[in-house]
């Protein structure tokens, strides 16, 4: 029996006050809808169906983006259907049901409930094999939720929405999360009987519970792990709340795997992190994309790492930005360093403060201690890059390569006009502008000839200024 998921994602999301569809707002660096799809995929769903409404084309464009990271299901593509009018959750589910075989099992999920876990979805699917299954939650303050109704024997008999509930029913602490599962044939029959004679004049999906109970169908209950797992997002306040819940969850899991965090409340992971032993991350760090940190890596405060791989013992000092970079063993980076995509550091490289590296590789033991720009360069082992050195790699149209051999020394405030090659063991004197290749072991001096002294320059400038006035 195949499992189909109907994911409701048609809401307008007016309270988000955004041009972006609500379900594409990000939690932990991934659109909320992407998180729900990933959980469904991990739980073993065969065929997902998205019910779209407002901004449907934006959602479809995201699904078609190869870089979006949308999971590939056993059935192939993700099916979409449009709900032209939002007439309630039952009406939304009905838009997708005609495409689902009667013998399939259907699980209903929500595109704006991003933290639902694969484990809970699996439990829901298993519990629905013989009837209908719901995910419920016990809350001290259940305001805003539909209440679970039970008979004297504890069997579920229905769900009442808060606006429809009497005072006795509002005192019930077991609430409905909206997540349910059942056989497609039964859902089709029950949903055909749902009416909209309620205060909101909407077709409530929850009404199928009472219909199932009247048919003497077994109704199973799965308890949610936490309130955060089933919390929906309707505005930026709730989005931020869910974000912090996810970050806390990720921080706890990583700490249990051995990560040392200076303050879990000031840690943001917006991707996937793999760690070795004895990894330390200080406060205020943001990690995006795929991050791999080897044994003993230390990340100083307020750093941004995006799609980065760092070798054993490497240290990144405060306020550094690493994007699409790799570093070997025992490198030193920062503070205030910037490694852009294509930066590759071999073992023992030292990149100091206010140094920027782009699309360049630096050989073992090389260093650029401060105030340098290295772009489109291949640098050998044990090369010293002085302060203020620039590889001039771009002429406004094309980019060119700079090559520096092993053990070369590039003096401070020098410009290397690419394409150019500096031989192994060569020296470039401070303040030089190099436009031609430098042979191995040679010294290159390229400065303006002579030194001109203009006496009394300051006074002459002041007199000239007065004349102009």
C-alpha positions in Angstrom: 0.0 0.0 0.0 1.4 3.3 -1.1 1.4 6.4 1.2 0.4 9.7 -0.2 0.9 13.0 1.6 -1.4 16.0 1.1 0.4 19.1 2.1 -1.7 22.2 2.5 0.1 25.3 1.3 -2.7 27.5 -0.2 -3.0 30.1 2.5 -2.4 33.8 1.5 -0.3 34.5 4.6 -1.5 38.1 4.8 -0.1 38.4 8.4 3.4 37.8 7.1 3.1 41.1 5.2 5.5 39.9 2.5 5.5 39.4 -1.2 7.1 35.9 -0.6 4.6 33.0 -0.2 4.3 32.1 3.5 5.5 28.5 3.0 8.7 29.8 1.3 9.8 31.8 4.3 12.9 30.1 5.8 13.5 28.3 9.0 17.0 27.2 9.7 18.1 28.3 6.2 15.5 26.2 4.4 11.9 27.2 3.2 9.3 25.8 5.6 7.7 23.8 2.8 11.1 22.3 2.0 11.4 21.1 5.6 7.9 19.5 5.5 8.8 17.8 2.2 12.1 16.5 3.6 10.3 15.1 6.7 7.7 13.4 4.6 10.4 11.9 2.4 12.3 10.6 5.4 9.1 9.1 6.8 8.6 7.0 3.7 5.9 8.9 1.9 5.7 7.7 -1.7 3.7 10.5 -3.4 3.4 14.1 -2.2 0.6 16.4 -3.3 0.8 20.1 -2.7 -2.4 22.1 -2.5 -1.5 25.6 -3.7 -3.4 28.8 -3.8 -2.0 32.3 -3.5 1.4 32.7 -5.3 1.2 29.2 -6.6 3.5 30.0 -9.5 6.2 31.2 -7.1 6.0 27.9 -5.3 6.1 25.9 -8.5 9.1 27.9 -9.6 10.9 27.0 -6.3 10.0 23.4 -6.9 11.6 23.5 -10.3 14.8 25.1 -9.2 17.6 22.5 -9.2 19.4 24.4 -6.4 16.3 24.3 -4.1 17.2 20.9 -2.6 13.7 19.5 -3.0 13.8 15.7 -2.1 13.1 13.2 -4.9 10.3 10.8 -3.9 9.9 7.2 -5.0 7.1 8.2 -7.3 9.2 10.9 -9.0 7.9 14.4 -9.1 5.8 16.3 -6.6 2.2 16.7 -7.7 0.5 20.1 -7.3 -3.1 21.2 -7.4 -4.6 24.6 -7.1 -7.3 25.6 -4.6 -8.9 28.6 -6.3 -10.9 29.6 -3.2 -9.8 28.9 0.4 -13.0 27.5 1.8 -11.4 25.5 4.7 -9.1 22.6 5.3 -11.6 19.9 4.3 -12.1 21.7 1.0 -8.3 21.9 0.5 -7.9 18.2 1.0 -10.7 17.5 -1.4 -8.7 19.2 -4.2 -6.0 16.6 -4.1 -8.0 13.4 -3.2 -9.3 12.7 -6.8 -5.7 11.9 -7.9 -5.2 9.4 -5.1 -6.2 5.7 -5.4 -8.9 4.5 -3.0 -6.5 1.9 -1.5 -3.8 4.4 -0.7 -3.1 5.7 2.8 -3.2 9.5 3.1 -1.4 11.6 5.6 -2.3 15.3 5.8 0.5 17.8 6.6 0.9 21.6 6.5 3.4 23.7 4.7 3.5 26.2 7.5 4.2 23.7 10.2 8.0 23.3 9.5 9.3 21.3 12.5 7.1 18.2 12.2 9.5 15.3 12.5 9.8 12.2 10.3 9.4 10.1 13.4 6.0 11.6 14.2 4.9 11.1 10.6 6.0 7.5 10.6 4.0 6.9 13.9 1.0 8.6 12.3 1.1 6.4 9.2 1.5 3.2 11.4 -1.4 4.2 13.6 -3.7 4.7 10.7 -3.4 1.3 9.2 -6.7 0.1 10.8 -8.7 3.3 10.8 -8.1 7.0 11.3 -5.1 8.5 13.3 -4.6 12.0 14.8 -1.6 13.8 16.3 -2.6 15.5 19.5 -0.9 17.5 22.2 -1.5 18.3 25.9 -1.2 22.0 26.7 -1.5 23.9 29.9 -2.9 26.8 28.0 -4.8 25.4 25.0 -6.3 28.7 23.8 -6.6 28.9 20.0 -6.7 25.1 19.4 -9.5 22.7 18.6 -10.2 20.4 21.5 -10.3 16.6 21.4 -13.6 15.1 22.5 -13.7 11.7 24.2 -16.5 9.5 25.6 -16.6 8.0 29.0 -14.4 5.1 27.9 -11.7 7.4 26.6 -12.4 6.8 22.9 -12.1 9.9 20.6 -15.5 11.0 19.4 -14.8 14.3 17.6 -13.0 17.6 17.6 -14.6 20.9 18.4 -13.0 24.2 17.2 -12.5 26.7 19.9 -14.9 29.2 18.4 -17.6 26.5 18.4 -16.8 25.1 21.9 -18.7 25.6 25.1 -17.1 26.5 28.4 -16.7 22.8 29.5 -15.1 21.9 26.2 -12.7 24.8 26.3 -11.4 23.5 29.6 -10.1 20.4 27.8 -6.3 20.4 27.5 -5.8 17.8 24.8 -5.8 19.7 21.5 -5.8 19.0 17.8 -2.7 19.7 15.8 -4.3 19.2 12.4 -2.1 16.2 11.4 -4.1 13.1 10.5 -4.0 10.0 8.4 -6.4 7.5 7.0 -7.4 5.4 4.0 -8.2 7.5 0.9 -11.5 5.7 0.2 -12.8 6.5 3.7 -11.6 10.1 3.6 -13.4 10.7 0.3 -16.6 9.4 1.8 -16.4 11.4 5.0 -15.3 14.6 3.3 -18.3 14.5 1.0 -20.5 14.8 4.1 -18.7 17.7 5.7 -20.8 20.9 5.9 -19.9 24.5 6.5 -22.7 25.4 8.9 -20.3 27.0 11.5 -19.3 30.5 12.5 -16.6 30.8 9.8 -18.7 29.1 7.1 -15.7 26.9 6.3 -15.4 23.2 5.6 -13.4 21.8 8.6 -11.2 18.8 8.1 -11.6 18.0 11.8 -15.3 17.1 11.1 -14.2 13.8 9.6 -13.3 12.6 13.2 -16.9 12.6 14.3 -17.9 10.9 11.1 -15.3 8.2 11.6 -16.5 7.7 15.2 -20.1 7.4 14.0 -19.0 4.7 11.6 -17.3 2.9 14.5 -13.9 3.2 12.9 -10.9 2.9 15.2 -9.4 6.3 15.9 -5.9 6.2 17.1 -4.0 9.0 18.8 -0.3 9.9 18.4 1.2 12.3 20.9 3.4 15.0 19.5 6.9 15.2 20.9 6.6 18.9 21.8 4.5 21.9 21.1 7.2 23.3 18.9 7.0 20.3 16.6 3.4 21.2 15.6 3.5 24.9 15.9 2.3 26.8 12.8 3.6 30.0 11.4 1.3 32.9 10.6 3.4 36.0 11.2 7.0 37.1 11.6 6.8 36.7 15.4 5.8 33.1 15.1 8.5 32.6 12.4 11.2 33.8 14.8 9.8 31.7 17.6 9.9 28.5 15.4 13.5 29.5 14.3 14.7 29.7 17.9 13.0 26.4 18.7 14.8 24.7 15.8 18.1 26.3 16.8 17.8 25.1 20.3 16.9 21.6 19.1 19.9 21.5 16.8 22.3 22.9 19.4 21.2 20.2 21.9 21.7 17.4 19.4 25.1 18.7 18.4 26.2 19.1 22.0 25.3 15.5 22.6 27.5 14.6 19.6 30.4 16.4 21.3 30.2 20.0 20.1 31.3 22.7 22.5 29.1 25.8 22.3 30.0 28.9 24.3 26.3 29.8 24.4 23.7 27.6 22.6 21.3 30.5 22.6 23.7 32.5 20.3 24.3 29.8 17.7 22.6 29.6 14.3 22.9 26.5 12.0 21.2 27.1 8.7 22.3 23.9 6.9 24.1 20.7 7.8 27.1 20.5 10.1 29.5 17.6 10.5 32.0 17.7 13.4 35.0 15.9 14.6 36.1 15.7 18.2 36.7 18.7 20.5 35.2 21.3 18.1 34.6 24.7 19.8 32.3 27.4 18.5 32.1 30.8 20.2 29.0 33.1 20.4 27.2 34.7 17.5 28.3 32.4 14.8 26.2 31.6 11.8 26.7 28.4 9.8 25.0 28.0 6.4 25.0 25.2 3.8 27.3 22.2 4.1 29.9 22.7 6.9 32.5 20.2 7.9 34.8 20.9 10.9 37.7 18.5 11.7 39.0 17.5 15.1 40.0 20.4 17.4 38.7 23.1 15.1 38.0 26.4 17.0 35.6 29.1 15.6 35.9 32.5 17.3 33.0 34.8 18.0 30.8 36.4 15.3 32.0 34.4 12.3 30.0 33.4 9.2 30.8 30.1 7.6 29.0 29.0 4.4 29.8 25.8 2.6 33.1 25.4 4.3 35.4 22.5 5.1 38.2 23.0 7.7 40.9 20.5 8.6 42.0 19.3 12.0 43.3 22.0 14.4 42.4 25.0 12.3 41.4 28.1 14.1 39.1 30.9 12.7 39.4 34.1 14.7 36.6 36.6 15.4 34.5 38.4 12.8 35.8 36.3 9.8 33.6 35.4 6.8 34.3 32.1 5.0 32.2 31.3 2.0 32.9 28.3 -0.3 36.4 27.8 1.2 38.5 24.9 2.3 41.4 24.8 4.7 43.8 22.0 5.6 45.3 21.1 9.0 46.4 23.7 11.5 45.5 26.8 9.5 45.1 30.2 11.1 42.4 32.5 9.7 41.5 36.0 10.9 40.4 37.9 12.7 38.4 39.9 10.2 39.5 37.7 7.3 37.3 37.0 4.2 37.6 33.7 2.2 35.4 33.8 -0.9 34.4 30.9 -3.1 37.3 28.9 -4.4 39.7 29.8 -1.6 41.8 26.7 -0.9 44.3 26.7 1.9 46.8 23.8 2.4 48.1 22.7 5.8 49.6 25.4 8.1 48.5 28.4 6.0 48.1 31.7 7.9 45.6 34.3 6.8 45.5 37.3 9.0 43.3 40.3 9.6 41.7 42.1 6.7 43.0 39.6 4.1 40.7 38.6 1.3 41.2 35.4 -0.8 39.1 34.5 -3.8 39.5 31.6 -6.3 43.0 31.0 -5.2 45.0 28.2 -3.6 47.8 28.7 -1.1 50.5 26.1 -0.6 51.6 24.6 2.7 53.0 27.1 5.2 52.3 30.2 3.2 51.0 33.3 4.9 49.4 36.6 4.3 49.4 38.2 7.7 47.4 41.4 7.0 45.8 43.8 4.6 46.1 41.9 1.3 43.9 40.8 -1.6 44.6 37.6 -3.4 42.4 36.7 -6.3 42.7 34.1 -9.1 46.2 33.0 -7.9 48.2 29.9 -7.5 50.6 30.2 -4.6 53.3 27.7 -3.7 54.6 26.6 -0.3 56.1 28.9 2.3 55.3 32.0 0.4 55.2 35.3 2.4 52.6 37.9 1.2 53.3 41.3 2.8 50.9 43.9 4.0 49.0 45.8 1.3 49.8 43.3 -1.5 47.2 43.1 -4.3 46.9 40.6 -7.2 45.4 42.9 -9.9 43.5 40.1 -11.6 40.7 42.0 -13.4 41.0 44.6 -16.2 37.3 45.4 -16.3 36.5 42.7 -18.8 38.5 39.6 -18.1 40.2 38.0 -15.2 43.8 36.7 -15.2 46.0 34.4 -13.2 48.9 35.1 -10.9 51.4 32.3 -10.1 53.8 32.5 -7.2 56.4 29.8 -6.7 57.5 28.2 -3.5 59.5 30.3 -0.9 58.9 33.5 -2.8 58.7 36.8 -0.8 56.3 39.5 -1.8 57.1 42.8 -0.1 54.6 45.1 1.4 52.4 47.4 -0.7 53.2 45.6 -4.0 50.8 45.1 -6.9 51.1 42.0 -9.1 49.5 42.9 -12.5 48.1 39.6 -13.9 48.8 37.6 -15.9 52.2 37.3 -14.2 54.4 34.6 -12.7 56.8 35.0 -9.7 59.4 32.3 -9.7 60.3 30.1 -6.8 62.5 31.8 -4.2 62.1 35.2 -5.9 61.8 38.5 -3.9 59.6 41.4 -4.8 60.7 44.6 -3.1 58.2 46.6 -1.1 56.2 49.1 -3.1 56.8 47.4 -6.5 54.3 47.2 -9.3 55.1 44.0 -11.2 54.0 43.7 -14.8 56.5 41.1 -16.1 57.5 37.6 -14.9 60.1 37.4 -12.2 62.7 34.6 -12.6 63.5 32.1 -9.8 65.6 33.5 -6.9 65.7 37.0 -8.5 65.0 40.3 -6.8 62.4 42.5 -8.6 62.3 46.2 -7.8 59.7 48.3 -9.7 59.4 51.7 -8.1 59.1 55.2 -9.5 62.6 56.5 -10.2 64.1 59.2 -7.9 62.3 61.1 -5.2 61.1 64.6 -5.8 60.9 67.1 -2.9 58.6 70.2 -3.4 59.4 72.6 -0.5 56.7 74.7 1.2 54.0 72.7 -0.5 51.4 73.2 2.2 51.7 77.0 2.1 51.5 77.1 -1.7 48.3 75.0 -1.6 46.7 77.4 0.9 47.6 80.5 -1.3 46.1 78.7 -4.4 42.9 78.1 -2.5 42.6 81.8 -1.5 43.1 82.8 -5.2 40.2 80.6 -6.2 38.0 82.2 -3.6 
